[in-house]
Amino acid sequence: MLKDELDSVRDVWNRHRIRRTRHPFHVAGRPDVMYSNPNLYDKSDFRQQVATGDVQFCMQQCTMRSSIHCDADVYELCCEAMAEDNVDVPKTVDEAMNVYLLLRNKVAAAVN
C-alpha cells in the first residue's frame, strides 16, 4: 500500500518539467530524463554498478525472519484491538493512518 502511494508520487513528480532559472548551476528538464541521462545536461553520472552477489547478500541480511515485522506481543495486542473494534486490515494510506492512530492509542493505554 505504501509502495503504491510512493510510486504514484514518483510518477507525478517525474512527469513535471523543472523550469529554467537565472541561476547558472540550475538545470531544467524532466527529472527522470535528467537522472537517467546526466550527460545530456553536462553533469556527472555518479551511479555505480553493484555485483549481483552483493545485492543478494544484502537482501538475505534484510529479510525478516518471520511474517510478523514487530514484537510478537505488540502484534498480538494490535490484532486483539482490531478485532475488538471490528477494524479490517487497511487498504488505503488514509485507512492505514487511521488504524495506526487507533492502535497507537490502544497500545499506549495498555502499556501505561
N, C-alpha and C positions, 0 to 999 in steps of 0.2 A: 504494500500500500504506500509506504513512504517512498520507495523507489519509483513508483509510478508518478507520484507528485513531483519528485525531483526531476524525473525525465521530462515531465510537462514544462517545468520552469526552464530547464535547459533548452528545450525546443523553442520556446518563446524567445528566450534570450538570444539564441543563435540565429534567429530569423531577422532580428532587427539590424539596422545599419548604424555603426558608430560614425558620427559626422566629423568632418574636418574642423579643426580649430586653429587658432593663431599660434599655438604652442609648437615649437619646432620638433619636439620629440614625440608628439602625439600622432598616432597613425589612425587613419579612417578605413572602414571596411566592415565586412561581416565577421563576427567572432570565430565561427567555425573555419572559415577560409583563412583567416589570419593565423589561427593556431596551427592548422594543417600545412600551410604554405608560407612560413615566415620569410622565406627568400623572396617572395613577391613584393614584400614590404621593406626589403633591405634590412632584415632583422635576423638574428641568430636562432638556430633551432637547437634548443637545449635538451630535447628528448634523448633518452638513452635506450639502447637495446638491452633487454633483460633475457637471460637464458631461461628456457622453459623449465629446467630443473630448479632454478631459483624460485620461480613462480609457484611451482608445485610444492616446494618445501615450505614457502610462506603460507600457502593455503592449508597445508597439513598443520602448521603451528597455530593457525587461527580458527580451525574448525572447532565448533562447540562439541563438548564431549557427550552431551545429551540433547534431547529436544527441548529441555527446559533451559532457558537462557538467563536464569537468575537463581537466587537461593530457593531451594525446594520448599522451605517453609513459607516464604513470601508468595511463591507461586500458588501454593495450596490455599493460603489466606485470600488471595485475589480471586481464585476460582470460586471459593465459597461466597465471597462478597458479590460476585457477578451472579451467582445462582440465587442468592437471597433477594437481590434487587431485580431479578429476571432480565439481566443485561446480556445481549448477544455479543459475539465477537465483532468488533467494528469492521466496517467495510470501506469507510472513507476516512480521510485525515481528520475531519471535524468530529466524526463519531469517535475516533481513536483518542482525540484530545479530551472529549467529554468522559470517556471511560477511564482515561488516565487520571483525570482530576477526581473522579469518584473514588477510584482505588487508592489514590494517594491519601485522601482524607480518611478512608476506612483503615488503611494500614497505620497511619499516624495515630488514629484513635485506639487501635488495638495495641500498639506499642506503648502508649502512654498509660 
